[in-house]
Each structure stands twice: as structure tokens, then as C-alpha cells.
Amino acid sequence: MTKPKKTTVKIVSDWQPPDPLKLLKKDKKSSYRWIRKNEVELRKQQGWEIVEKSEVGLEKDLRVSRGTTTNVECNELILCKRTNEMNNAHRDYLNQKNKKIMDTLGTQFHQEGERTGVSTYGKVKIENRKK
């Protein structure tokens, strides 16, 4: 009498649905960002430019090529880009602005402590979120 063969089931665990927001073809000198359609005009003032489908190789991708527009769009989002230099300059500007705000808050905290008779010490700081 022969033993019955055991059947093994191969489980594929690394499959994921396609991500329409993932870009395969990028310019390394630019930063990319998906921006809501109603915020595009504001973001243009910050140096963002709308990306054409042909720039990132999405001319035939049905997830982003609906309609007659040449822009890369997915639902309510439009793909925009700006140079890395401008992106870094904008980040530095925001960091300096935040530092001034935090310095002012620390001063106000200590002044309020003195006014109310509470001992205060140290600096006011916000901890970064863990990634």
C-alpha cells in the first residue's frame, strides 16, 4: 500500500496591489510631491511645477491617464516637482522660522513663570517623532 502524497500549498506573501502614486522614472535633481488640486496654485508660489505624463513615463498608465489632460493626476491629486536646491532652501527657511518660534515660546514660558512665582528652568523643546 502506497502512502498518499502530501500536497503543499505555496503561500505568496510578498504580493501587493499596484500603487498608482509610486513613480518609476524620476529626475534625481528634483523632488516630487502629490498635491491636492485645490492647493496647486498655492504650491506654485512655493516653487512647485506640475509634471507632464511624458516626463515620468506614465503616458499609458490607465491609473493616471484618464481624460485628455497631459498632467499626471490620480483622483484629486496632481504630481508636482521642484528642484532639490529649492526644496532644501524651503526646508531651511521653515526650520529657522520654527526655531525663532520655539525661542520665543521659551522666553514667554520663563516670563510667565516669574510673573506667577513658579520656578522654571531649561529650554522649551519639541521632540521629533520617531520614524
C-alpha positions as CSV (number, residue, x, y, z in Angstrom):
1,M,0.0,0.0,0.0
2,T,1.4,3.4,-1.0
3,K,1.3,6.4,1.1
4,P,-0.8,9.3,-0.2
5,K,1.3,12.2,-1.4
6,K,1.2,15.3,0.7
7,T,0.3,18.4,-1.2
8,T,2.0,21.6,-0.2
9,V,0.4,25.0,-0.8
10,K,2.7,27.8,-1.6
11,I,1.7,31.0,0.0
12,V,2.7,34.1,-1.7
13,S,3.1,36.8,0.9
14,D,5.0,39.4,-0.9
15,W,2.3,40.4,-3.4
16,Q,0.9,43.9,-3.0
17,P,-1.6,45.8,-5.1
18,P,-0.1,48.2,-7.6
19,D,0.5,51.7,-6.2
20,P,-0.7,54.4,-8.6
21,L,1.3,57.0,-6.7
22,K,4.6,55.3,-7.0
23,L,6.9,56.8,-9.7
24,L,9.3,54.5,-11.5
25,K,11.1,57.2,-13.6
26,K,12.3,60.2,-11.7
27,D,14.8,63.0,-12.2
28,K,17.3,62.8,-9.4
29,K,17.7,66.6,-9.4
30,S,14.1,67.2,-8.5
31,S,11.8,66.4,-5.5
32,Y,8.3,65.1,-6.3
33,R,5.1,65.5,-4.4
34,W,1.5,64.7,-4.9
35,I,-0.6,67.8,-4.2
36,R,-4.3,68.3,-3.9
37,K,-5.9,70.0,-6.9
38,N,-7.3,72.8,-4.8
39,E,-3.8,73.6,-3.4
40,V,-1.8,73.7,-6.6
41,E,-1.9,77.5,-7.1
42,L,-0.6,78.0,-3.5
43,R,2.1,75.4,-4.1
44,K,3.2,77.1,-7.3
45,Q,4.1,80.1,-5.3
46,Q,6.4,77.8,-3.3
47,G,8.2,76.7,-6.5
48,W,6.3,73.6,-7.4
49,E,5.6,72.8,-11.0
50,I,3.0,70.4,-12.5
51,V,4.6,67.3,-14.0
52,E,3.7,66.1,-17.5
53,K,2.9,62.4,-18.0
54,S,5.8,62.1,-20.6
55,E,8.3,63.3,-18.0
56,V,7.8,60.3,-15.7
57,G,6.8,57.7,-18.3
58,L,3.1,57.4,-17.4
59,E,1.6,58.2,-20.8
60,K,-0.1,54.8,-21.0
61,D,-0.8,54.1,-17.3
62,L,-4.5,53.9,-17.0
63,R,-4.5,54.8,-13.3
64,V,-3.2,58.3,-14.1
65,S,-4.1,58.8,-17.8
66,R,-7.8,59.3,-17.6
67,G,-9.1,62.2,-19.7
68,T,-7.4,64.4,-22.1
69,T,-5.1,66.2,-19.7
70,T,-1.3,65.8,-20.1
71,N,-0.7,66.3,-16.3
72,V,-0.1,63.4,-14.0
73,E,-3.3,63.1,-12.0
74,C,-4.7,60.5,-9.7
75,N,-8.2,61.2,-8.3
76,E,-7.9,64.6,-6.5
77,L,-4.0,64.7,-6.6
78,I,-1.7,66.2,-9.2
79,L,2.0,65.3,-9.3
80,C,4.3,68.3,-8.9
81,K,8.1,68.8,-8.7
82,R,10.7,71.3,-7.8
83,T,14.5,71.3,-7.7
84,N,16.3,69.8,-4.8
85,E,18.0,73.1,-4.1
86,M,14.7,74.9,-3.8
87,N,13.3,72.1,-1.7
88,N,16.3,72.3,0.7
89,A,16.2,76.1,0.8
90,H,12.4,76.0,1.7
91,R,13.1,73.4,4.4
92,D,15.9,75.5,5.9
93,Y,13.6,78.6,5.9
94,L,10.9,76.6,7.8
95,N,13.5,75.3,10.3
96,Q,14.7,78.8,11.0
97,K,11.2,80.0,11.4
98,N,10.3,77.2,13.8
99,K,13.5,77.9,15.8
100,K,12.5,81.5,16.3
101,I,9.0,80.5,17.4
102,M,10.4,78.0,19.9
103,D,12.9,80.5,21.3
104,T,10.0,83.0,21.7
105,L,7.8,80.4,23.4
106,G,10.7,79.5,25.8
107,T,11.1,83.2,26.7
108,Q,7.4,83.6,27.3
109,F,7.3,80.4,29.4
110,H,10.0,81.7,31.7
111,Q,8.5,85.2,31.9
112,E,5.1,83.7,32.9
113,G,6.8,81.6,35.5
114,E,8.5,84.6,37.0
115,R,5.2,86.6,36.9
116,T,3.3,83.8,38.7
117,G,6.1,82.9,41.2
118,V,6.8,79.4,39.7
119,S,10.4,78.3,39.3
120,T,11.2,77.5,35.6
121,Y,14.4,76.2,34.1
122,G,15.7,74.7,30.9
123,K,14.7,75.2,27.4
124,V,11.4,74.6,25.7
125,K,11.7,71.9,23.0
126,I,9.6,69.7,20.9
127,E,10.8,66.1,20.5
128,N,10.9,64.8,17.0
129,R,8.6,61.9,16.1
130,K,10.2,58.5,15.7
131,K,10.1,57.3,12.2
